[in-house]
């Protein structure tokens, strides 16, 4: 490991560290953090870097009291610290700004800034005091031009992010955790944030800063720690590591010779007919100028960092979100028509199916039966002209699919919430298989399932391709992509940053592509321009 370094000019750096973690571990179904030894000094900005799933957010959640550690100890200002929850950590001056916004869109800016600490006397709220406090908080980030009475819903995503940060830094603070704080911000907004962070560190506040943007790390951080697969693999002064060194540390020694231990699928060599052409597809604030061709019998992987626009791209193709530019062409009409899907229903009629990332809120009816969930895509075929449901046929189809996918269940009429996550995921996939569509889009198909279920799902994807289906798979797991896909398209900050054949896959080059459009300060930071803000998170609409 690189030698630890502290800024000797930081307040408190010569004395007791602000935070020390000793062999911190965390396990869910599998170990996520493994014996993390880490130090944060007073007045230091310490950046945490690592690939998706490396353990960065989990470590910060433990420090902030969101999650309990499974093992190890924390020390805060030299004293044993074991937060019982978020409020316990906040009482010690530890506050965290998460990547997802925690604002109430129907409340005003002032009400959001003071939420939880209104300070009402005898049940009477002083709006004058509320607005004065809001104006002071907004001033910390140069947002004096915002009206405290304005509903948060009227703000852009970047402004909402700054309001969220202002809410946190305007309160008593000794340790600030920022998880991807600039993902929604334009360059001028980032400068405002950095100015405020420098003022905080001058007062001795320690900052943990999670980011994928290497140019920002070099500008704001004193030290960098790199996590890989739950291990802390390096800590060094931010100026001591260049981008290539950080990527190598994130990828591990296995990336040096371009090999991994993953058993990969043999890439396709035979020619195949194209079935889908995506041409310069774009959605403002999410992704731009995406073009590729998908072939029958092919698995196309889509990789990139969280927030790169991968899920949004699938939703744009499928019509769950409207796109602003470009379109898709389909083999069904000899690619004659450039079209944009206006709804998931239109996409299904055109032969596309989407296995969504969030199965519980977007894909499944948890209170409905297994049979009903499986048959949803076939409802028009199962109803008579008089609207009567052919329950015998529904049961037959559901039972056949459960056998095919090895779904573990007690009865077809039991509610879906009784099944494990892996079996729920197989039900979601089975729904589309019953529809027999030629093009299937999978968004994180192995997320939240156990190893056995994940292996079965991966085998199923390969079987679909072998049967002539055209498959697109989004995954945050590099090994999963390299094992499943014939080729991998990499998105970086909403743009295509590279394409890789998996026969000679180089993980280091793959990671470099993931960071490509995050690592400079150009106006390409956000697809669609400065006002577009953060790559749009998919909304919570349920798709069929």
N, C-alpha and C positions, 0 to 999 in steps of 0.2 A: 504494500500500500504506500502511496505517496506520503511524505511527511506532513503532519498536521502543522497548520500555520495560523496564527492569529494576528490581527492588526494591533500592534503594540500601542498605537495611538488611540484606540477605542476606549471609551470610558469603561473601567472595570476590567480591562483585558489583563492587567498585571495581577489581579486578584482572583477571586473565585469565579469560575465560568457561570454564565447565566443558566445554561441547561447542559446536563450531561445524561446521556442514555447509556446504560450498562447492560449489554447482552439482551436487548429488547427483542422479543419474539412474538409472533402472532400467527395463529393457525385458524383456519376455517375448516373446510373439508381437507385441505392440504396446507402445509406451512407456507405462509406468505412473507413473513419476516423471520430472519434467522440470525440471532445473536448480534444485533446492531449496536456498535459502540460509536457514539457520536457526541460532539461538543459544539455548543453555540456560545460565542462570547458576547458580552455586553457591547452594544453599538456595532455589531457585525451583521452584514447581509451574507447569509450562507445559502448558496443555491443547491437544490437537489435536482439531479438529472438521472434519467434512465428511460428505457423503453417502456411501452405500455405494459402494465402488470409487474413492474420491477419492485413495487412496494413503497413508492414515494408518498402517495396519498394515505396509505395505511399507517405509515410512521407518523405523519402529521396528525391524523385522526386520533391516534393514541395520545400524543402530546396535548392535543386540544380537548381531551376528555370525551370525544365522540365514541371511541372504542376502548375497551380495556385491553391491556397487554396480556398475552398468554404466559409470558415469562420475562424476567429481567427487572431492572429498576430504573426509575427516573430520579434525578436530583435537580431541583430548581433553586438557584442561588445558594448551593451548598447544602440544602436540606432535602431529605427524602420527600418525594412528591408522587402521590398516587391519586390522580383526580377521580372522584366518584361520578363525574359527569361533566357536561359542558359548563354548567353554572359554577361548579367547583373550580374548573380551570380559569374561567373568566374572573372569578374572585381573586385569583392570583395574578391577574393582568395578562393572561394568555387568550388571544382572540385569533380567529381564523376566518379568512374570506375564501369560501369554497368556489370552485369553478362554476357551478350552477348557481344562478341568482336566487336569493332568498328574500325577495321583496314582495310586497302585496300590491299588485297593479291597481286595485281600486282605491287604495289609500293615497293621500297626498305625499309629496316628498317629505314634508315636515313630520307627518305621522309615521312614515317609515323610518326616518332617522331617529325618532324617539321611541320606537316601538319597544315595549317591555320595560321602559324607564320613563313613563310619562310624568311622574312626579306630581300627580294630582293631590290636592289637599281637600279633605272632606268630600271626596268624590267630584270635585269641581276642577276642570282642566283649564289652565290659563293658556289661551291661544297666543297671546302676546309673548309669553315666555317660551312656548313651543316654537314659534317662528323665529324668535331671537336665537334660540339654540340651534335651529336648523340653518340659519344664515351663517352662524359661526362655523358649523360643521362643513358646510359647502365651501366656505372660504379656504379651508385647509387644502382643497384641491383646485382652487381657482374657478369655482362654479358659482360665483356671486351673481351671475346673470340669470340663474334659474329662480323661478318663482316658487317659494316653499309650498304654496297652496295648489300647485299643479299636480294632477294625478300622475303617478309613476308610469302608468300605461301610455302616456303621451310622449315619453322620452324614448330616444333611440337606445339600442342595446348597449352601446358604449357609454352613454350618459348614465344608464341604469347601473352599469358596473362601477362607475365612479361614485355614484350615490351609495352603493353597497360598501365600497371601501371607506368613504367618508363617515358612514355610520359607525364603522369599527374603530377608525383611528381617532375619532373625536372623543372616545371614552378612555378611561384609565388603562394604560397599556405598558407592558414591559417586554412582551414577546408577541410578535405579529407573524402569522402564517398566511402566505399568499399562494394560492393554487392556480396557476395559469392566469394571473391577473390582467395580462395585456391582450388576451385572445380576442377581446371585443373592442379594443381601443385603436384609434388612429394615432399617427405619430405625434401630433400636438398633445393629445390626451396622455400619451405615454410620458412625454416630457413633464407634464403636470404631476403625474404620479411619482416619477423619479425625484422630482424636486421635494415632494412631501416626504418620501422615504429617507432622503438624505437628512432632512430636518429631524426625523424620528431617531435615526442612528446617532446624530449629534447629541441627542438627549440620553443616549445609552440604551435605546430600545434595540433588542435583537430581532432579526428578521430571517425567517425561513422562506425561501423563494423557489417555488416549483415552476419551471418553464422549459419549453423546448427551443426557445429562441436564443441561439448562441451569441448573437450580437448583443442582446440585452444582458446576458450573463456577464459578458466581458465589461459592460458599462457599469453595472450596478453592484455586482457581487464581489466580496472580499475573498471568499473561498468557494470551492465547488466540491460536492461529494457526489459520486456516481454509484447508483444502485443497479444491481443485476440479479434477477431471479431471487430477490429477497435478501441478498448479501450486499454489504457496503464494500465495494471493491477498490475505491480510491477516494482520497481527500487531498486537495492541493490548492494553492493560491490560484485565483481565477486566471491570472495572466500566464500561469505555467503550463496550461493545457490548451492546445489548439483544437479546432473542430475535429480533425482526423483522429487525434488521440482520444478525445471523448467518445467518439463513435466506436473506436476499437474497444475501449473499456466497456461500453454498453453492450457490444456484440459478444465480447469474450474472445478467448484464444481460438475458438473454433472458427472465427471469421478470418483469421490470418491467412489460412490456405484455402478459403472459400468452401470449406466442408463443414457439415454438421453430422450429428449422429442420427438425425431423422431419416427414417426410411421413406423415400419419396416415390411418388407415382412416376412411372416411366412416361416421359412426354410423348404426345402424339406425333407421329411422323406422316401419316397418310393424309392426303388432301381431303377437305370436307367443305360442304356447302355453307356459305354464310347464311345466317337466319336473322340477324339484327345488326343494323349499322347505326351507331350513335354519332351525330355530326354536330360539332361545335355547340354542344348543349351547355346552357348556362342558367343559373338562378342567382339573381342579385344577392350578394351577401353570403352565398354558400359555396358555389363552384362556378367555373367559367371555362368555356372553350374546350369541353371534353369531347374527344372523338376516339372511337375504337370500333372494331368489327368483331362480332361474336359468331362462332361457327357451331354447327350441329356436332354433338359428341365432344364438345370442348368444355373444360372448366377454366374460366378466367377468374383469377384471384385479384382482389383490389385491396391494397395495403396502404398504410399511412398512419400518421399519429392521430390520436383522438382529436376531433375537431377539424380534421383535414377536409371534410366534406364527403366522406365515403357513404354514410347512411343517407345523406341528403341526395346524393347522386342516384342511388337506387330508388328513393321515393320520387324523384323527378322523372325517372324513366317510367315508373309504374303509375304516375298520375296522382299519387297521394299528396304531392306538393306541385304547384304550378311552376313551370319553368318560364324564363323570360326570353331566351334566345336559343337558336338551333332547334334540333328535334331528332326524331328517330325514324328509320326506314325499316320495313319488314319484308321478309321473303314472300309473304302471302300475296303481295301485289307487285312482286318483282322489283321491290325497292323504288317504285315509281313515285310514291307520295311521302313527302317530309311531314311528319305529324308530331303533335304534342298531345300526350294523353291528358284528358280533362278530368278523369276520375279513375279510381281503381277498377270500377265496373267496366269502363271502356277498355282498360288494359287487359282484364281477364278475357273479354270477348275477342281481343286481338291475339290471345295465346300466351300472356305473361302472368306469372304468379310471384308473389313476394312473401317470403318467410321473414317477418319483421324481427327486429332486434329485441324489442320489449314485448315478449309474448303475453305477459299478464295484463297490461293495460291497452295494448294495441291489437293483439291477435286472437286471444281466447276469451270465451265466456265461461269463467271459472265456476259459476253457479249452475251452469247447464250440464247436461249429461255428456259422457264421452261420445256416444253415438251422434248426438246433435252437433257437437263441435266438429266431428269428422265430416259430417254430411253437409255442412254449411255451403260449401262451394258447389254442391250438386242439388240444392233445393229446387231449382226450376224443373229438374228432371224427376224429382220425387213427388211432385204435386200433380194431381189430376186437374182437368179443366174446371172442375167444381171446387178446387182448392183443397181437396182431401189429401192428407199426407200418407204416402205408402210406407208405413212404419216397418213392415216386414222387409221391404227392400232396403230401407235405411239400416236396419239391424244387420242385414246380410253384408252390405258394403262395409260397415264399421267393423264387423267381426273379421272379414277378410283382411282389412288393413291392419288391424291389431296383430293378427298372426304374421303378416308380412314384415311388420316393423318390430316384432317382439315386444309389444307394449304390455306391461305388467298391470293387470287390472282385475277387479273382483267381479264386476258386472258392467255391461255396457250402459246401464242406466244410472250408474253412480256418477256423482258430480265430479267435475274435472279437478277441483281444488284438492281432492283427496289423493291425487296422484303425485308422485315425485316430480321434481323439475325436469329430469331427463325424459320421463314418460309424457309429461305435458308437451315438451318440445317435439317429441315424435308424433303426438297427435296433431300439432300444428303443421308439421311437414306432411303427415298423412292426408290432411285435408286437400293439399294441392296435388298430391299424387292421384287422388281419386278423380281429380279434374282432368288429368292426362294432358297437361299443357306442354308445348314444345320448349318454352323458355322459362327457367326458374331462377329467381334472384334470392340468395340466402344472405341475410344480414346477421353476422355473428351466430352461426347455427350451433356452435358448441358452448355458448356462454351459459354459465350457471348450471351445467350438468356434470355428473360425475364422469370419471375416466372411461368407464365401460360404455355409458350412453354416448359419450363423445366419439369413441371409436366406432360404434354402430352407425352414428350419423355420418361420420366421414366415409365409411364404407358405402353407405347409401348414396352419397354424392357421387362417388366413383361409379357405382352401378348405374345411376341415372345417365351419366355421360356415356358409359359403355352402351346404353340402350339408345343412344342417339339424341338425348336431350342436350340443350345448350344451357350451361349453368354458370352463373356469376356468384362468387362467394366473397363477401367482405369479412375480414377477420383481423383482430388486433394481435393475433398470435402468428409470428413469423413462421414458426415451424409448421403450423397448421396450413398456412398458405403454400409453403414449399412442398408439403406432402400431398396436397390435394390438386394444385393447379397445374395446368399445362404452361401457362405464362401468368405473370403478375404485373398488373398496372399499379403504379404508385402515385398516390395523390399527396401533394404537399401544399397546404394552405389554399385548397380549392382548385389546384391546377395539376395537370399531368406532369410528373417530374421524372418519369422513367418507366421502362418496360423491361421485364426480365423473363427469360426462359428458365424454367426450373431445372433443366438438365445439368447446368453448370452454375447453380445459384450461389451468389456471393453475398453473404449477409451484411458485410461491411459496406459494400456498394449500395445495397438496398437501404440501409439506414441513412447513408449520405443523401440518397434521393428523398427520403422522408423529410429531411431537414432543409432541402434545397431552397424552397421559397419562404423559409422562416429566417434564414441566416444573414440577410442583408436588410438595410433600412430603406428599401425602395418603396415607391408608391404601390407596388404589387402586393403589399401586405394583406389587403382585403380584396377578393374578387368583387368587381363592381364598383370600386372606388372608395374614397375615404368615408363617405357617409353611410356605407353599407353596414359597417359594424361587424359583429361576429358572424362566422359561418353559421347559418340558421340551424338551430336545433330542431329536430322534427317535433311536430306538435303531437298531442296525445289523441289524435283521431284513431278510431278502430278501423283496421282494414279487414276485408273479408278473409 
